[in-house]
């Protein structure tokens, strides 16, 4: 065999080896770490070029997958570069409008290929990003912050999209800022000033309709639970753990809230190893929400 043929064969072998390694990598991992994080208005509190503070934090977490919310001012190219900086070769942004401060896109980044992407913005306030990573189906969303009725419509859309999908009984993970209350936290909210806080806010901003008949609504979360989805934080932590506000934004809310969730389908219940709200010096000060982390067995 001449040199040119040997060189060609070596290149082909290298490509095949690289490709087979890339696609086998996810199956070789024994567990997966996922984080869902509302990063506050395009990571506004990180003024460094390229968001280096967030990059350093993400590197330290070494998550396999991160679901981001409020990725304002990001473009596809910026997101891909940002994700690559903390070791994620794959990144998908729901929508982009670099100059619109009220756009609030969600995104997902991963060490492993992100496939079967579906970007849904119709009939939703911020939208929902559907994507598969290996055998897992992800839905990343950020629900309407103003009107309970609209949030109910949005969650019903997500539930139906899964129900009538090609794999309704598969491994589904729903993550994001759902801007709504869980019935599992009702006892905590009943003894707090939350209802009075919301009533006062609605007096100041008549556009808000976050109560139903003057009371807190748990319908969004209840619909998810009735559809069989599992609130993983409650699966592993029976006590109330707030995800907002953070220390830097404490003056924005007088009552601790849980707005940030990861829900899973029943098939994944026995695979959940650990769930926590990540509270550290960085997350105290760089967003108004704390991130939620889940670790699952990769079966």
TORMARKOL-436829 format. One record per residue (C-alpha): residue number from 1; residue in three letters; x, y, z. Coordinates in Angstrom, 3 decimals, decimal comma. Example, Ala and Ser with C-alpha at 12.3 -4.5 7.8 and 13.67 -1.06 7.14 Angstrom:
BEGIN
+-----+------+----------+----------+----------+
|  nr | rest |       px |       py |       pz |
+-----+------+----------+----------+----------+
|   1 |  ALA |   12,300 |   -4,500 |    7,800 |
|   2 |  SER |   13,670 |   -1,060 |    7,140 |
+-----+------+----------+----------+----------+
This chain:
BEGIN
+-----+------+----------+----------+----------+
|  nr | rest |       px |       py |       pz |
+-----+------+----------+----------+----------+
|   1 |  UNK |    0,000 |    0,000 |    0,000 |
|   2 |  UNK |    1,424 |    3,401 |   -0,972 |
|   3 |  UNK |    1,792 |    6,345 |    1,406 |
|   4 |  UNK |   -1,303 |    8,185 |    0,188 |
|   5 |  UNK |   -3,479 |    5,106 |    0,725 |
|   6 |  UNK |   -1,987 |    4,535 |    4,180 |
|   7 |  UNK |   -2,647 |    8,141 |    5,087 |
|   8 |  UNK |   -6,237 |    7,906 |    3,847 |
|   9 |  UNK |   -6,786 |    4,668 |    5,800 |
|  10 |  UNK |   -5,386 |    6,277 |    8,944 |
|  11 |  UNK |   -7,727 |    9,235 |    8,582 |
|  12 |  UNK |  -10,762 |    7,002 |    8,092 |
|  13 |  UNK |   -9,772 |    4,853 |   11,071 |
|  14 |  UNK |   -9,349 |    7,966 |   13,201 |
|  15 |  UNK |  -12,763 |    9,273 |   12,209 |
|  16 |  UNK |  -14,400 |    5,916 |   12,940 |
|  17 |  UNK |  -12,666 |    5,649 |   16,311 |
|  18 |  UNK |  -13,592 |    9,224 |   17,230 |
|  19 |  UNK |  -17,198 |    8,748 |   16,148 |
|  20 |  UNK |  -17,657 |    5,445 |   17,953 |
|  21 |  UNK |  -16,117 |    6,884 |   21,125 |
|  22 |  UNK |  -18,375 |    9,937 |   21,021 |
|  23 |  UNK |  -21,554 |    7,917 |   20,645 |
|  24 |  UNK |  -20,508 |    5,294 |   23,210 |
|  25 |  UNK |  -19,568 |    7,858 |   25,856 |
|  26 |  UNK |  -23,070 |    8,468 |   27,224 |
|  27 |  UNK |  -23,777 |    4,753 |   27,543 |
|  28 |  UNK |  -20,501 |    4,276 |   29,412 |
|  29 |  UNK |  -21,368 |    6,833 |   32,095 |
|  30 |  UNK |  -22,790 |    5,308 |   35,283 |
|  31 |  UNK |  -24,581 |    8,427 |   36,471 |
|  32 |  UNK |  -25,707 |   11,776 |   35,116 |
|  33 |  UNK |  -25,681 |   15,123 |   36,866 |
|  34 |  UNK |  -28,182 |   17,725 |   35,699 |
|  35 |  UNK |  -28,648 |   21,330 |   36,848 |
|  36 |  UNK |  -31,547 |   23,683 |   36,145 |
|  37 |  UNK |  -30,690 |   27,360 |   36,665 |
|  38 |  UNK |  -32,539 |   30,628 |   36,127 |
|  39 |  UNK |  -29,491 |   32,838 |   35,609 |
|  40 |  UNK |  -31,271 |   36,221 |   35,822 |
|  41 |  UNK |  -31,609 |   38,398 |   32,749 |
|  42 |  UNK |  -28,790 |   37,029 |   30,643 |
|  43 |  UNK |  -26,436 |   36,600 |   33,606 |
|  44 |  UNK |  -26,598 |   40,346 |   34,142 |
|  45 |  UNK |  -24,772 |   40,277 |   37,456 |
|  46 |  UNK |  -21,658 |   38,804 |   35,840 |
|  47 |  UNK |  -20,087 |   41,787 |   34,100 |
|  48 |  UNK |  -17,005 |   39,907 |   32,904 |
|  49 |  UNK |  -16,397 |   39,403 |   29,188 |
|  50 |  UNK |  -17,932 |   36,089 |   28,132 |
|  51 |  UNK |  -19,478 |   35,548 |   31,600 |
|  52 |  UNK |  -16,324 |   34,155 |   33,192 |
|  53 |  UNK |  -17,816 |   33,965 |   36,698 |
|  54 |  UNK |  -20,595 |   31,689 |   35,468 |
|  55 |  UNK |  -18,065 |   29,663 |   33,481 |
|  56 |  UNK |  -15,878 |   29,124 |   36,555 |
|  57 |  UNK |  -18,907 |   28,058 |   38,587 |
|  58 |  UNK |  -20,152 |   25,683 |   35,866 |
|  59 |  UNK |  -16,691 |   24,135 |   35,546 |
|  60 |  UNK |  -16,624 |   23,458 |   39,280 |
|  61 |  UNK |  -20,050 |   21,742 |   39,139 |
|  62 |  UNK |  -18,972 |   19,480 |   36,249 |
|  63 |  UNK |  -22,587 |   18,732 |   35,361 |
|  64 |  UNK |  -23,371 |   16,593 |   32,340 |
|  65 |  UNK |  -26,365 |   18,726 |   31,381 |
|  66 |  UNK |  -27,453 |   22,254 |   32,305 |
|  67 |  UNK |  -30,907 |   23,670 |   31,602 |
|  68 |  UNK |  -30,674 |   27,470 |   31,589 |
|  69 |  UNK |  -33,436 |   30,064 |   31,854 |
|  70 |  UNK |  -33,376 |   33,820 |   31,158 |
|  71 |  UNK |  -30,584 |   33,600 |   28,594 |
|  72 |  UNK |  -31,254 |   37,122 |   27,349 |
|  73 |  UNK |  -28,780 |   38,630 |   24,864 |
|  74 |  UNK |  -27,325 |   35,235 |   23,960 |
|  75 |  UNK |  -27,114 |   34,128 |   20,353 |
|  76 |  UNK |  -26,524 |   30,598 |   19,134 |
|  77 |  UNK |  -22,850 |   31,368 |   18,564 |
|  78 |  UNK |  -22,428 |   32,996 |   21,971 |
|  79 |  UNK |  -24,139 |   30,097 |   23,719 |
|  80 |  UNK |  -22,010 |   27,502 |   21,941 |
|  81 |  UNK |  -18,816 |   29,359 |   22,871 |
|  82 |  UNK |  -20,000 |   29,829 |   26,450 |
|  83 |  UNK |  -20,899 |   26,140 |   26,827 |
|  84 |  UNK |  -17,615 |   24,984 |   25,318 |
|  85 |  UNK |  -15,785 |   27,011 |   27,957 |
|  86 |  UNK |  -17,053 |   24,676 |   30,693 |
|  87 |  UNK |  -16,751 |   21,472 |   28,717 |
|  88 |  UNK |  -20,118 |   21,193 |   26,983 |
|  89 |  UNK |  -19,674 |   20,531 |   23,270 |
|  90 |  UNK |  -23,389 |   20,781 |   22,540 |
|  91 |  UNK |  -25,738 |   23,704 |   23,131 |
|  92 |  UNK |  -29,210 |   24,710 |   21,934 |
|  93 |  UNK |  -30,945 |   28,069 |   22,428 |
|  94 |  UNK |  -34,730 |   28,289 |   22,151 |
|  95 |  UNK |  -34,787 |   31,680 |   20,426 |
|  96 |  UNK |  -32,540 |   34,686 |   20,062 |
|  97 |  UNK |  -32,996 |   38,438 |   20,099 |
|  98 |  UNK |  -29,701 |   40,018 |   21,145 |
|  99 |  UNK |  -31,221 |   43,451 |   21,759 |
| 100 |  UNK |  -34,461 |   42,522 |   23,548 |
| 101 |  UNK |  -34,217 |   42,608 |   27,349 |
| 102 |  UNK |  -37,652 |   40,999 |   27,725 |
| 103 |  UNK |  -37,096 |   37,978 |   25,478 |
| 104 |  UNK |  -36,194 |   35,430 |   28,182 |
| 105 |  UNK |  -35,128 |   32,378 |   26,140 |
| 106 |  UNK |  -34,286 |   29,033 |   27,693 |
| 107 |  UNK |  -31,371 |   26,851 |   26,645 |
| 108 |  UNK |  -29,793 |   23,460 |   27,219 |
| 109 |  UNK |  -26,113 |   22,524 |   27,102 |
| 110 |  UNK |  -24,564 |   19,075 |   27,346 |
| 111 |  UNK |  -21,405 |   17,008 |   27,228 |
| 112 |  UNK |  -23,279 |   14,658 |   24,910 |
| 113 |  UNK |  -25,104 |   15,157 |   21,601 |
| 114 |  UNK |  -28,426 |   16,983 |   21,790 |
| 115 |  UNK |  -30,813 |   15,566 |   19,203 |
| 116 |  UNK |  -34,458 |   15,703 |   18,084 |
| 117 |  UNK |  -34,751 |   19,368 |   19,030 |
| 118 |  UNK |  -38,192 |   20,981 |   18,958 |
| 119 |  UNK |  -38,585 |   24,675 |   19,763 |
| 120 |  UNK |  -42,105 |   25,641 |   20,852 |
| 121 |  UNK |  -43,060 |   29,294 |   21,223 |
| 122 |  UNK |  -46,675 |   29,266 |   20,025 |
| 123 |  UNK |  -49,217 |   29,541 |   22,851 |
| 124 |  UNK |  -46,459 |   30,026 |   25,419 |
| 125 |  UNK |  -45,076 |   33,139 |   27,110 |
| 126 |  UNK |  -41,355 |   32,336 |   27,038 |
| 127 |  UNK |  -41,593 |   28,994 |   25,266 |
| 128 |  UNK |  -40,451 |   25,413 |   25,782 |
| 129 |  UNK |  -37,394 |   23,650 |   24,429 |
| 130 |  UNK |  -37,741 |   19,923 |   23,739 |
| 131 |  UNK |  -34,574 |   17,913 |   23,166 |
| 132 |  UNK |  -33,265 |   14,383 |   23,544 |
| 133 |  UNK |  -29,910 |   13,431 |   25,003 |
| 134 |  UNK |  -29,427 |    9,717 |   24,531 |
| 135 |  UNK |  -32,529 |    7,959 |   25,825 |
| 136 |  UNK |  -33,683 |   10,965 |   27,882 |
| 137 |  UNK |  -36,354 |   13,421 |   26,739 |
| 138 |  UNK |  -35,931 |   16,941 |   28,126 |
| 139 |  UNK |  -38,403 |   19,804 |   28,334 |
| 140 |  UNK |  -36,883 |   23,097 |   29,468 |
| 141 |  UNK |  -39,312 |   25,922 |   30,105 |
| 142 |  UNK |  -39,907 |   29,208 |   31,914 |
| 143 |  UNK |  -43,574 |   29,794 |   32,574 |
| 144 |  UNK |  -45,677 |   32,939 |   32,475 |
| 145 |  UNK |  -44,915 |   35,186 |   35,476 |
| 146 |  UNK |  -48,093 |   37,283 |   35,304 |
| 147 |  UNK |  -51,200 |   35,131 |   34,977 |
| 148 |  UNK |  -52,110 |   31,840 |   36,630 |
| 149 |  UNK |  -54,611 |   30,989 |   33,875 |
| 150 |  UNK |  -51,886 |   31,238 |   31,232 |
| 151 |  UNK |  -49,510 |   29,050 |   33,269 |
| 152 |  UNK |  -52,209 |   26,386 |   33,470 |
| 153 |  UNK |  -52,622 |   26,485 |   29,691 |
| 154 |  UNK |  -48,845 |   26,198 |   29,262 |
| 155 |  UNK |  -48,418 |   23,216 |   31,547 |
| 156 |  UNK |  -51,377 |   21,454 |   29,925 |
| 157 |  UNK |  -49,715 |   21,981 |   26,546 |
| 158 |  UNK |  -46,508 |   20,395 |   27,837 |
| 159 |  UNK |  -48,363 |   17,484 |   29,437 |
| 160 |  UNK |  -50,303 |   16,793 |   26,228 |
| 161 |  UNK |  -47,180 |   17,075 |   24,087 |
| 162 |  UNK |  -45,667 |   14,256 |   26,139 |
| 163 |  UNK |  -48,875 |   12,230 |   26,325 |
| 164 |  UNK |  -49,238 |   12,186 |   22,540 |
| 165 |  UNK |  -45,543 |   11,901 |   21,736 |
| 166 |  UNK |  -43,870 |    8,865 |   20,179 |
| 167 |  UNK |  -42,594 |    7,801 |   23,630 |
| 168 |  UNK |  -45,141 |    8,867 |   26,281 |
| 169 |  UNK |  -43,919 |    6,319 |   28,826 |
| 170 |  UNK |  -40,252 |    7,052 |   28,306 |
| 171 |  UNK |  -37,631 |    8,838 |   30,374 |
| 172 |  UNK |  -38,893 |   12,432 |   30,555 |
| 173 |  UNK |  -37,345 |   15,303 |   32,497 |
| 174 |  UNK |  -39,164 |   18,651 |   32,806 |
| 175 |  UNK |  -37,032 |   21,459 |   34,214 |
| 176 |  UNK |  -37,224 |   25,186 |   34,706 |
| 177 |  UNK |  -38,727 |   28,159 |   36,472 |
| 178 |  UNK |  -42,414 |   27,255 |   36,630 |
| 179 |  UNK |  -43,453 |   30,454 |   38,474 |
| 180 |  UNK |  -46,015 |   28,462 |   40,442 |
| 181 |  UNK |  -46,604 |   26,753 |   43,744 |
| 182 |  UNK |  -46,443 |   23,077 |   44,617 |
| 183 |  UNK |  -49,207 |   21,549 |   46,762 |
| 184 |  UNK |  -46,361 |   19,793 |   48,585 |
| 185 |  UNK |  -45,370 |   23,220 |   49,954 |
| 186 |  UNK |  -48,877 |   24,328 |   50,948 |
| 187 |  UNK |  -48,329 |   23,882 |   54,680 |
| 188 |  UNK |  -45,283 |   26,141 |   54,526 |
| 189 |  UNK |  -47,085 |   28,812 |   52,512 |
| 190 |  UNK |  -50,185 |   28,703 |   54,748 |
| 191 |  UNK |  -48,126 |   29,836 |   57,742 |
| 192 |  UNK |  -46,255 |   32,511 |   55,772 |
| 193 |  UNK |  -47,173 |   35,982 |   54,500 |
| 194 |  UNK |  -47,140 |   34,866 |   50,866 |
| 195 |  UNK |  -50,832 |   35,452 |   50,168 |
| 196 |  UNK |  -50,681 |   38,960 |   51,608 |
| 197 |  UNK |  -47,487 |   39,675 |   49,641 |
| 198 |  UNK |  -49,112 |   38,690 |   46,356 |
| 199 |  UNK |  -52,261 |   40,694 |   47,103 |
| 200 |  UNK |  -50,130 |   43,759 |   47,796 |
| 201 |  UNK |  -48,158 |   43,312 |   44,566 |
| 202 |  UNK |  -51,353 |   42,964 |   42,562 |
| 203 |  UNK |  -52,653 |   46,234 |   44,011 |
| 204 |  UNK |  -49,508 |   47,970 |   42,794 |
| 205 |  UNK |  -49,477 |   46,167 |   39,420 |
| 206 |  UNK |  -53,030 |   45,488 |   38,200 |
| 207 |  UNK |  -51,658 |   43,469 |   35,266 |
| 208 |  UNK |  -50,849 |   40,636 |   37,692 |
| 209 |  UNK |  -53,407 |   37,852 |   38,110 |
| 210 |  UNK |  -51,534 |   35,326 |   40,194 |
| 211 |  UNK |  -54,383 |   34,409 |   42,532 |
| 212 |  UNK |  -57,564 |   32,456 |   41,865 |
| 213 |  UNK |  -60,624 |   33,688 |   43,744 |
| 214 |  UNK |  -58,246 |   35,554 |   46,025 |
| 215 |  UNK |  -56,295 |   32,435 |   47,000 |
| 216 |  UNK |  -53,034 |   30,767 |   46,055 |
| 217 |  UNK |  -53,362 |   28,378 |   43,133 |
| 218 |  UNK |  -51,653 |   24,988 |   43,058 |
| 219 |  UNK |  -53,241 |   23,862 |   39,787 |
| 220 |  UNK |  -50,107 |   24,021 |   37,606 |
| 221 |  UNK |  -48,168 |   21,668 |   39,849 |
| 222 |  UNK |  -51,190 |   19,516 |   40,619 |
| 223 |  UNK |  -51,768 |   18,913 |   36,914 |
| 224 |  UNK |  -48,183 |   17,668 |   36,586 |
| 225 |  UNK |  -48,603 |   15,391 |   39,588 |
| 226 |  UNK |  -51,965 |   14,098 |   38,330 |
| 227 |  UNK |  -50,290 |   13,258 |   35,023 |
| 228 |  UNK |  -47,854 |   11,040 |   36,925 |
| 229 |  UNK |  -44,787 |   13,269 |   36,999 |
| 230 |  UNK |  -42,609 |   13,303 |   40,108 |
| 231 |  UNK |  -41,194 |   16,371 |   41,863 |
| 232 |  UNK |  -37,654 |   15,133 |   42,477 |
| 233 |  UNK |  -36,749 |   17,623 |   45,204 |
| 234 |  UNK |  -39,671 |   16,367 |   47,295 |
| 235 |  UNK |  -38,768 |   12,797 |   46,441 |
| 236 |  UNK |  -35,453 |   13,223 |   48,269 |
| 237 |  UNK |  -36,145 |   16,190 |   50,585 |
| 238 |  UNK |  -39,410 |   16,211 |   52,511 |
| 239 |  UNK |  -38,669 |   19,584 |   54,117 |
| 240 |  UNK |  -39,396 |   22,860 |   52,335 |
| 241 |  UNK |  -36,366 |   24,224 |   50,475 |
| 242 |  UNK |  -36,735 |   27,651 |   48,866 |
| 243 |  UNK |  -35,217 |   28,454 |   45,481 |
| 244 |  UNK |  -35,871 |   32,216 |   45,657 |
| 245 |  UNK |  -34,998 |   34,856 |   46,563 |
| 246 |  UNK |  -31,217 |   34,731 |   46,914 |
| 247 |  UNK |  -29,256 |   36,872 |   49,350 |
| 248 |  UNK |  -28,521 |   39,569 |   46,810 |
| 249 |  UNK |  -32,221 |   39,851 |   45,918 |
| 250 |  UNK |  -33,690 |   39,330 |   49,350 |
| 251 |  UNK |  -35,410 |   42,719 |   49,305 |
| 252 |  UNK |  -37,538 |   41,625 |   46,323 |
| 253 |  UNK |  -39,561 |   39,095 |   48,309 |
| 254 |  UNK |  -40,374 |   38,879 |   51,973 |
| 255 |  UNK |  -41,342 |   35,206 |   51,740 |
| 256 |  UNK |  -39,109 |   32,317 |   50,630 |
| 257 |  UNK |  -40,489 |   30,682 |   47,476 |
| 258 |  UNK |  -39,968 |   27,516 |   45,485 |
| 259 |  UNK |  -40,374 |   28,341 |   41,807 |
| 260 |  UNK |  -37,638 |   26,139 |   40,324 |
| 261 |  UNK |  -38,343 |   22,481 |   39,660 |
| 262 |  UNK |  -37,189 |   19,290 |   38,068 |
| 263 |  UNK |  -39,961 |   16,794 |   37,360 |
| 264 |  UNK |  -39,414 |   13,274 |   36,035 |
| 265 |  UNK |  -41,610 |   10,575 |   34,552 |
| 266 |  UNK |  -42,298 |    7,423 |   36,621 |
| 267 |  UNK |  -39,751 |    5,360 |   34,668 |
| 268 |  UNK |  -36,948 |    7,406 |   36,234 |
| 269 |  UNK |  -38,149 |    7,340 |   39,848 |
| 270 |  UNK |  -35,887 |    4,511 |   40,993 |
| 271 |  UNK |  -32,883 |    6,037 |   39,237 |
| 272 |  UNK |  -32,824 |    9,266 |   41,256 |
| 273 |  UNK |  -29,775 |    9,266 |   43,514 |
| 274 |  UNK |  -29,611 |   12,801 |   44,891 |
| 275 |  UNK |  -31,393 |   16,149 |   44,549 |
| 276 |  UNK |  -30,452 |   19,458 |   46,105 |
| 277 |  UNK |  -30,788 |   23,210 |   45,771 |
| 278 |  UNK |  -27,286 |   24,566 |   45,215 |
| 279 |  UNK |  -26,599 |   27,345 |   47,692 |
| 280 |  UNK |  -23,055 |   28,666 |   47,818 |
| 281 |  UNK |  -21,198 |   31,972 |   47,681 |
| 282 |  UNK |  -21,664 |   32,205 |   43,917 |
| 283 |  UNK |  -25,363 |   31,306 |   43,742 |
| 284 |  UNK |  -26,064 |   33,622 |   46,688 |
| 285 |  UNK |  -24,959 |   36,600 |   44,632 |
| 286 |  UNK |  -25,288 |   36,069 |   40,868 |
| 287 |  UNK |  -28,997 |   35,456 |   40,322 |
| 288 |  UNK |  -32,359 |   35,933 |   42,002 |
| 289 |  UNK |  -32,950 |   32,153 |   41,871 |
| 290 |  UNK |  -30,960 |   29,210 |   43,181 |
| 291 |  UNK |  -30,242 |   26,276 |   40,834 |
| 292 |  UNK |  -31,609 |   22,779 |   41,375 |
| 293 |  UNK |  -29,347 |   19,760 |   40,845 |
| 294 |  UNK |  -30,321 |   16,146 |   40,213 |
| 295 |  UNK |  -28,075 |   13,093 |   39,949 |
| 296 |  UNK |  -29,529 |    9,932 |   38,396 |
| 297 |  UNK |  -28,271 |    6,458 |   37,597 |
| 298 |  UNK |  -27,698 |    6,160 |   33,871 |
| 299 |  UNK |  -29,426 |    2,818 |   33,298 |
+-----+------+----------+----------+----------+
